[in-house]
């Protein structure tokens, strides 16, 4: 098969050299290069191919354009390309966006187009041309060559060429042979325009056009010609401290010296103080058509957060990603980001950054390099963030870059992060430990729920049972599957009855929001909670005129809001209820012999979901608890429009109560 294709290619090469105008008609050197057997086979095939092409020519299917029409099309293309390119370069010079990178790419584009015009449209840049380019620019040149080649070979580009040729030449019967020369004329027009504008001042548009036309005045026919000499690559400008901030968000000062947590925090706070976009005042003279946005990373991130109306914890995570990007790369402007900075960021997060950083004032005053040096040869310090955390940081930076493009601050490349995220070999189930019933029962056999010595000795066996927030919140989590913040922020009015079914109403209030819009729900209470006296506990809170069931679990920063009857709910805070952490962790360590499975408070929610989803009928496959009921209990997103839209807001408690009662008693 390989020999067949080889001979076919050799036969076609010989045929076109013999038949096409302007090319060699010598067939002897090609034929003599073949063996005797191959030569006979080639002659036989060429005879058939010749007869077929002669028939096509006789049928007038291979028409060629006159040289005058090709020349007219070339001149029109040259004027069009020069006009568009001049406008583009003029804008670059006057809007402040001309950078050393852009100047370098403009020159490389001229080199690449000259190569294509002289050496032909090749998918890969010829080595002879590549050798003439500075080694530090070759990767960039190869990438630009690939993009340019793809453009000239695309169907859309060539369809536009044919449409313009139809408009100019007043004909549309172009054969494949004609289309190739139209593409060649367009390629040479692009080459001439780029080379001319590289040698002539951009403001001298008429001189540039004349120079370009004179430069290619010999291109009246589609014959190959010598490429013009190219101007030298402009030298890289010496980096100097900026004297003005035309592209920086109002109020933001760029870091001029050391990148430390302290200096980065100052810039972050400055970006967060940037004013909101002014509203339209209703007068025609104050209509804003164009607006320039600062290209600094922090300023862009803050505007993106405001636009998306992210939750507070999500917003803080995004700002943390920007802080780390500045700390690890030193790049402060979106327009200065390049792929190698993103590569550096991902590599440093995985291989160099300690898992715990900026924990002390001393660390906050160190640069990244100094921090790395302090932990060298320290075996007690873990290095490298987890794959999900690295993925989140990279995704945030890419999202900021895309948002900046919408504001007009574009980059000359498409950021790639696929190969930068380490492979997490754990399954989704392994990433968070899920309680099994036996371990849950061991935890709630702890003195905190069975009797302790005193309030100060909660982990020692005794006869005192203290039913406070430590006692009730964890029990409620194990019997409802709710999130800790949802239970810790309950009001006394969130507990009630519906047709004799006790329930808690999980909804927003003045001290905590909800994670998603699907989190609002009513969850029936397990009979064991009622037996243990939870309703009496609630009535006690009501009689003492306390609005919230567990004020001790409310974070201090929002505790003063408890007395407010109304008010906008604060954002969801996954750390709401952190005051329970120490007692809970000690209970796990003591009950489970050091907690080798790494259970956490979220493991209780996973335990409830896992228990309900694994209950089966006698046939072994039918779910005891329908999926729709389990999702209603857990506050999960509906599967489809039917579940999410065409149902009442307050779900019937009967089926949910049946499901809750299936959870085993814990003690």
N, C-alpha and C positions, 0 to 999 in steps of 0.2 A: 504493500500500500504506500509506504514512504517513497519508494522508487517511482511509483506512478505519479504522485504529486510533484516530485522533483522534476520529472520529465515534462509534466504539464506546464510547470512554471517556466522551464527553459524554452519550450515551444512558444509560449505566449510572448516571452521576452524577444525571441527572434522575430516573431510575426510583427509586433508593433514597431520594432526597429526598421523593419522592411516597409511597413505600410504608412506609418504616421508621418505627416509632413514636418519638415524641419529637423528630423532625426536621422541617424545613420541608416543607410539602406544596405549596408554590408551584412550579409548573412554568413559569409564564409567563416570568420573567426569563431562565431558562436557554434556553428555546426561542427567545425573541426574539433571543438573541445569535447564533443560527445564520442562515445565508442561506436563501432560499426553497427552493432545491433540497435543501439539507442538512436543512432543517426537515421536509420531507415524508419524506425517507428516515429521519430520526430518529423521527418519529411512527409510521411503519410498523414499524420495528424494536422500538419500545417496546411497541406493541400485542402483538407476538408474545411479548416478554419478560414482559409483564403476564399474558398467558394462561398461560404456563408456570409462573410463580410462583403464580398462583391455584390451579393444579392441585396444586402442592406443598403449599400451605396447606390445601387441601381434604383431602389425604391425610395431614394431621397431621404433615408432615415438618419443619415450621419452628416447633416449640414454643418458647415463651419462658418463662423462669423468673419466678415471682412476685417482686415487689419485696421481700417479707419474707424470702424465701430468699436473695436476693442480699445483703441486709443481714446475715443470720445468717452467711453465708459470709465476708463482709468482717470481721466482728467476730472470727471464729475465726482468720482469717488474720492480723489485727492482733495478737492475743494471741500467736500462734506466732512471728511475725517479731520482736515486741518481746522475747519470751523469749530467742530465739536471739541477737539482736543485743545484748541486755544482757549475756549470758554472754561474748560475744566482746569487748565493750568492757571488761568487768570484768577479763578476763584480760589485755588490753593494759595496763590501768592498774596491775596488781599484779605482772606478770612482768618489768617493766622494758623491754618492747619498744615502748612508746608513744614514737614519735619525732615530730618536727615534720612529717615527710613523711606519716606515718599520720594525724595530726590534720588536715592539709590535705586528704588524700584523703577522710577521713570527711565533712568539710564539703562538698567538691565532690560527693560521692555524694548528699547531701541536695539540693543545687542541681539536679543532673541528674534525680533522681527527681521533684522538683517540676515541672521542665520537662516531663517525659514525662506526668505526671498532668494537667497543665493544657493543654499544647499538643498532646498525643497522642504515640504511639510513632513517632518519626521516626528514620530511619537517621542523619541528620545533625542536629546540635544547631542549633536556630533561631538566626539571627544576632542577634535581639533579646536572647535569653538570653545568648549568648556575649559580647555587648557589655557586659553587666553584670559580667563576670568580669575580674579583674585580667589585663592582657596577659601577664604572666609566667607565669600559670597556665593559659592557654588551650590550649596544646598538651596538657598533662596532662589538662585537662577533656575535650577532644575524644577522647583515647584512652580515658578512663574511660567516656565516653558510648557509644563504639562497643562496648566490652566489655559494658556493661549492656544495650544494645539487643540484642546477640547472645544474651545470656542469656534475656531475656524472649521472644524470637522462636524459641528453640530448641525442637525437638520434645520433648526430655526434660523441660524445664521445664514446658511446657504439659501434658504427660502427667501430671506430678506434681500440677499444679493440678486436673485432672479427677479424679484418684484421691482427693485430699483432699475435693473437692466431693461425690464419691460417698459417702465415709465420713460427711461432716457432714450432707448433705441426704437421704441414703438413696435416691438415685436416680442413674441412669447414662444416661438417655436425653437427653443434651445435644445440641442442634442446634448448628450452627456459630455461629449468632447468640448462643446461650447461652454458648458457650466464650469469645466475645469479651468478654462482660460479666464472666465469671469472671476472665479475665486482667486486666480493668480494675480489679476489686476487689482483686486481689492487688497490682497496681501501686500503688494508692492506699494499701494497707496498708504496703507497703515505704516509700513516701514519708513516711507519717505517723510510722512508727517512727523513721526516720533523723532527721527534723526534731525530733521530741520529745526524743530522746536527745541532740540537739545543744543543746537549751535547758534540759534538766533534768539535775541531777547523776546520774551513772551508778549511784551506789549507791542512789538513791531509785527503786527499780524500780516500786513501786506508784504513786507520783506520776507517773512517766513513762507508765505504762500509762493512768492516768486522764487525763493531759494529752493523750495521743494520741487516746483515744476521744472526749474532749470536743472536741478539735481537728477531728475528722471526724464529729462527731455528726450533721451534716447529710447525710452520705453514706449515707442509707438507700436511695437509689435511684441507679442508674448515671448520674445527671445530672452534668454538669461543674460544678465549684465553684471558688471562689477558693483559690489556694495560700496557705498561711500564710507569714508573714514569716520570713525566715531570719536566724539569728544571724550576726554579722559573722565574717569569716575570722580565726582567731586569728593574732596577729602572729608573725612568724618569730623564734624565740628567738636571742639574741645568743650566738655561739659562744664558749665559754670552755674553758679547759684542764680536762681531766677530773681529778677529784679521787679517783676510784676506778676500778678495772678489773673490774667484775663480769662483763664479757663477753670478757675477754682471756685467752689461754692462760696457764696458770701459768708464771711466770718471765719472761714477755715484757713489756718496757716499751715503750710507744708513743713514737715520736719526737715531741718537743715543739718542736723548733726547725728546723734545716736538714736537708733530705733530700739527703744525699750518699752516695757509695758506702760511706764509712766507717760512717756512722750506720746505714745499711740493713744492712750486714754484721753489726753488733752485734746487731740485732733478729733477723736470720736465725739467728745462732748460738744466741741465747736460745731460739728456737722449736725448734731441733734438740735442745736439752737437755730438752725437756718429758718428763715421765715416761710410761712406757707405761701403758695402761689396766690397773688392778688386776685380778687374777684372782679368781674366786669361791673363797672359802675353805671352802665347804661348810656354812656355818651359815645358818639361815633369817634371822636378824636382819641379816645383811650382804648380802642380795639387793638389787641395784641395779636399780630399775625405770626410773627417769628419770635421765638425766645431762645436765648442761649443758656444752656445748663452747664454748670461746673462739671468737669471731667474727673474730679477726685473721687476715689473709691468710696470713702465714707459718705460724702455728700450724696453720691448716686444711690448708695445702699439705703440711706434714710428716706430718700424720695420714693424708692421702690417699696419700702415697708409701708409708707403712708398710703401709697396707691393701692397696695394689696390688702391693707387693713389687717395685717397679720396679728395673731395673738401675741401677748407680751412675751411669753417664753420663746415663741418662734422668732420674734423680732430680735431678742437678745442673742439667740443662737446665730442669726445672720450677721449681726454686728461682731460677734466673737470670731466668725470666719474671716471677716475683713481684717480684724485686729491681727489674727495669726498670719494672714497673707502679707500684710505690711511687715510683720516681725520676721518672717522667714525669707522674704524676697526683697524688701526695701522699695517696692514699687507702690507709689501712692496714687498714680493717675491711671484711669481706665485706658486711656489712649496709649499708654506706655506698656501695657501688658502684651507679652508675646507668648507663644506656645512654650518656649523654654522656661518661662517664669512659672507657668502652670505645672510643667514637669517637675521643676525644682520644689514647688509647694507640695505636690503629692509625695515626692520622694522624702522630703524632710518630715512630713507628718508620719510616714511609715517607719523611717529608719533612724531619725535623729531626735525628734521632739520627745521629752519625757512624758509619761502618762499624766504626771502631776506637775504642773508648772505654775509660776506666778503665785505660789502659796505664801511667800514671805516678801517683806519689803526689799530684802537684799536681792532676791530673784527679779523683782520688778524693775530694778535698776540695771540689769544686765542686758547686753545685746544677745541675740540668738547664739552667735559664735562663742561668746563668753559663757553662756549657759551650758552649751555643749561641752566646753572645756572643763567646767566644774564637775560634770558627772562622768567624765572619762575614768575608766577603770573602777567604776562603782558597780558592783554586782547586785547591790540591794536596791537599785533604782531601775524600774521597768521603763523601757523606751519603746515608742511607737504607739499610735492610737489604733483603735479597732477599725476594721474595714467599714462598718456602717458609719462611723464617725468621719472617717476620711471621705467617704462618698458624700456625706452631707456637706462637708466644708467645700469640696470641689463643685458640687451642684450649686451651692450658693454663689460662688465666684462666677461660674458660667452664667447663672441667672442675672447677676449684676451687669455682666458684659452685654448680655442681650438687651437688658433694660436701657443701658447707656446708648445702644445703637438706636433705640426708639427716640432717644432725646437728641440724636444727631452726632453722638460721639462714637463713631464706628471704628472697627479694627480691620487691618488688612488680612485677617486670617479667621478661620473658623476653629474655635477652641475644641480640643479633643481631650477627653478624660478617661476613655474606656480602659486603656492599659495602665492607668495610674491607681486604680482601686484594687487593693489586694483581694484575692479570692478568699471568701469566708467559707471554710469547709464545714461549718456547723449548719445543720438544717434549721429552719425557722423555729421548730419546736425545741431545739437544743439551745437556742439563744436565751431563753428564759425558762427557768425550772418551773414545772407545774407540780403542785402538791398532789400526793396520793392520799387517799382517805386515812390510811394508817398513820402517816406523818402528821396530818391535820389533827387527828385525835390525840397524838402524843403532845402536840403543842398546847392544846386546850386542856390537857391534864396538868398543866403547869400551875403552881400555886396562885398565880395572878387570877385564875378563873376557878380555882378549887379551894382556896383559903391560904392566906399568907400570915407572916408574923405581925407586920404593921405596914403602914403606908411607906415608910422608909426602907422596909425589908420585904419588897413585893416578890422576891424570887426565893424566899425561904418558906417552907411548909409551916402553916399555922392554922388558926381557927377563924381568922378575920377575913371576910369577903368584902372587898371595896368595889362597889359597882359604879365606877366613874368612867371617864372617857376612855381610859386604857382598856377597861373591861368591855364596854358596849361597842365601841367602834370596830374593833377587830372581830367580835362576834357577828356584827351586822355584815361585815365584808364577807365572812365565810358563809353566811346564809342568804346573801342577796347577789353576790358577784359584782357589786358596784365598785367604782373607783374610790380610793380613800378620801379624796377631796370632796366627792359627792356626799359621802356620809358625814365627814367632819364638819361640813358647812350647813347641816340641816337646821331649819327653824322648827319651833314647836308646832307651827301651823302646817308643816309639811307631813305630819303624821295624822292619820285618821282612819275611818272605816268607810267601806262601800259595800252595802248589803252584807254586813257582818264580816267582811274580809278586811283585816288590818293591813295597812300599806304605808309606805313612805313615798312622798312625791318629790322626785329629784328634779329640781328646776333652779334657774338662776335667782340669786338674791343680792343683797348689798355687799356681801363679803367675798363671794366667789362666783365665777362664771362656770360654764360647762365646756367640755372639750369640743364637741360638735353639736350641730343643731339636732342630731338624732339622740343626743344624750338625755334630753328631757323625757321623763317617763314616770309611770307609777309601778312600784315593785311591791308585791305582797310580802308580808312578814311571815317567816317560818313559825309554826306553832311552838317550837322550843323557845323562841325569843319571848313569846307571850307568857309561857310558863315561868320563865326566869324573871318576869316582872318588868319588861321593857315599857309597857303602857303605864305602869305605876311611876316609873322613872320620868316619863314624858309629862304625866299629870303633875308631878312634883315641880318640874320646871315651870309649868304654866301657873301653878299656884304661887310661885315665887316671882312671877312676872319677868321671867327671863325669856327673851325672844329666841335665843339659840340654844340648842340642846347641849352643845359641847364648846362653850366659849374658850376653854383651855386649849383647844386644838386650833383655834383661829390664829394665823400669823399676826405678830405684833403690829406689822405695818398696816393692817386693815382692821385691827381689833376695835379701834375707835369708831369705825363706821357701823358697828353693830347696832347703835341706838338710832340710826337713821331709818325712818319708816319707808322712804322711797329712795330712789337714786339709781344711776346707771350701774349695772353689774360690772365689776372689774373683769379683766381677761382671765381666762382659765389658767390656773397655776397648778402644775403637776406636783409641786412641792408643798401644797396646802396640807397641813397636818404633820409637818416634819417633827413637831414636838413629841410625837408618839414614837419616833424612830428608836431612840436609845432603849426604852423599855421593851419594845417589840424585838429588837435584835438580840437583847440579852435573853429573852424568852426562847427564841429560836436556838441560840447557842447552848443553853442549858438543857432544853428539852430534846434536842436532836444531836447531842454529842458533838458539838462544834459546827453543826449545820453544813455537812460536807456537800450537800446538793445545792448550796447557795440559794436557798429559798429567800424570797423577799415579800414585801407586802402585796405586790402585784401578783404573786403566785396564788393568792387566795382567789382573785378574780379568774385566773386561768383554771383553777381547780373547779369552780362552779361551772364554767363553760364546758370543761372537759367531761365532768360528770354527766351533765345533761345531754351532751352530744353522743355519749357512748351508751345511753340506756336504750335497749332494744326489746322489741316484742318477742314472743316465743319463736317466731320464724327466724330470728337472728339478724334480720336486715331492716325491718320496719322500725323507724324511730318512735320511741315512746313519747318524746317531746318534739312536736313539729318544729322545723327550723324557724318558721315565722314567729312562734312563741318564744323560742330561745333568743332570737334577735331582739324582740321587744323587751325581754328581761334585761339583756346585757347593754341595750342602747346602741346596737350596731346598725350600720347603714342597711336600708332595705335592699333586696336583690333587684327589684325592677320598679317600673312606674306603678304597677298595680298595687304593690305593697306600700310604696311610699306616698302615693297621691290619693288613691280611691279608698281610703279608710278613715274612720273617725280619729280625731287627735287623741282622745282619751281611750286607750285600748281596754276592752273588757278584762276585768281582773280574774274572772272565773278560770279560764284556761291557764293563766299565769300562776294562779294560786295552786292549781293541781301540780304544775311543774315544780314549784318551790317546795311543796311538801314531799317531793321525791328525793330531795337532798337528805342524806343520812344524818341522824342526830350525832353530834360531836362528842357528847358526854352525857 
